Amino acid sequence: MGAEWRSGRCPAGPVQGAYERFSAATDLPLTLLAVLWLPVLVLPLVMHLPASVDRTFDLIDAGVWAVYAAEYLVRLYLVPARKRFVTHHLVDLAVVVLPLLRPLRALRLLRLFDLARAAVVLVNALKRVREILTHRGLHFVLLAATGIVVVASGVERAFEQHAHGTNIHNFGESLWWAIVTVTTVGYGGYYPVTSGGRCVAVVLMLVGIGLIGALTATIASYFVEEQADQEKADLSRRLDRIEEMLAQVLARQDKTG
């Protein structure tokens, strides 16, 4: 059994567990960072920025890139199968490598490479967003809520359009009011003055409360279940190693017996 440990076969389990714990701890922060990083990558491509803002964006870009590079190197260090990690995480590698190619870019290719970086970050972020939206049927809840908002906007317009003292005159204004109401923001710029319009408002308020609750619970359960799955996988690997070690011990006892 000691030879197994000296050969390096058994310690792979704890290392894999450390890799998964590190990935779980950094997954959400880096996803949010990717979303916040996109304006820094995209705005200089679509508009002319003052020199001071451009320099600030460059500093932010370099700082965020350093975070991604450090995270990639730590994961590469922790993972047991490094070659497989590199080949299966090409998007992460591209995020790290593309900025290093800046001195090699021709002037005509500068925009192309920056667009490629923005696309890589966007794909990475959208992949995680898609996983969250499809978790436990959240996309169906959002689709139903969107349908209710659109229908409620039309009903609200019908009630309010010709009412005395109304401030909702067209579908655009009623749609804005419905969105503000269902998201529980409530700016107060538009409000119903008829009894029917206020009943529609009550329905939207209840839908909004349920929608926020469902959205929060789904996102929380997604990351909790992801962590639980990783812990189960880690436990399964440990049990497999224990079973293998016990089988080796029994085999040796049979030989000595």
Secondary structure as the mmCIF struct_conf table of DSSP 4:
data_model
#
loop_
_struct_conf.conf_type_id
_struct_conf.id
_struct_conf.beg_label_comp_id
_struct_conf.beg_label_asym_id
_struct_conf.beg_label_seq_id
_struct_conf.end_label_comp_id
_struct_conf.end_label_asym_id
_struct_conf.end_label_seq_id
HELX_RH_AL_P HELX_RH_AL_P1 GLY A 2 SER A 7
TURN_TY1_P TURN_TY1_P1 GLY A 8 GLY A 8
BEND BEND1 ARG A 9 ARG A 9
TURN_TY1_P TURN_TY1_P2 CYS A 10 PRO A 11
HELX_RH_AL_P HELX_RH_AL_P2 ALA A 12 VAL A 46
BEND BEND2 MET A 47 MET A 47
HELX_RH_AL_P HELX_RH_AL_P3 ALA A 51 LEU A 78
BEND BEND3 PRO A 80 PRO A 80
HELX_RH_AL_P HELX_RH_AL_P4 ARG A 82 HIS A 88
HELX_RH_AL_P HELX_RH_AL_P5 LEU A 90 LEU A 100
TURN_TY1_P TURN_TY1_P3 LEU A 101 LEU A 101
HELX_RH_3T_P HELX_RH_3T_P1 ARG A 102 LEU A 104
HELX_RH_3T_P HELX_RH_3T_P2 LEU A 107 LEU A 109
HELX_RH_AL_P HELX_RH_AL_P6 LEU A 110 LEU A 133
TURN_TY1_P TURN_TY1_P4 THR A 134 THR A 134
HELX_RH_3T_P HELX_RH_3T_P3 HIS A 135 GLY A 137
HELX_RH_AL_P HELX_RH_AL_P7 LEU A 138 GLU A 160
TURN_TY1_P TURN_TY1_P5 GLN A 161 HIS A 162
BEND BEND4 ALA A 163 ALA A 163
TURN_TY1_P TURN_TY1_P6 HIS A 164 GLY A 165
BEND BEND5 ASN A 167 ASN A 167
BEND BEND6 ASN A 170 ASN A 170
HELX_RH_AL_P HELX_RH_AL_P8 PHE A 171 VAL A 182
TURN_TY1_P TURN_TY1_P7 THR A 183 THR A 184
BEND BEND7 GLY A 189 TYR A 190
BEND BEND8 THR A 194 THR A 194
HELX_RH_AL_P HELX_RH_AL_P9 SER A 195 THR A 256
#
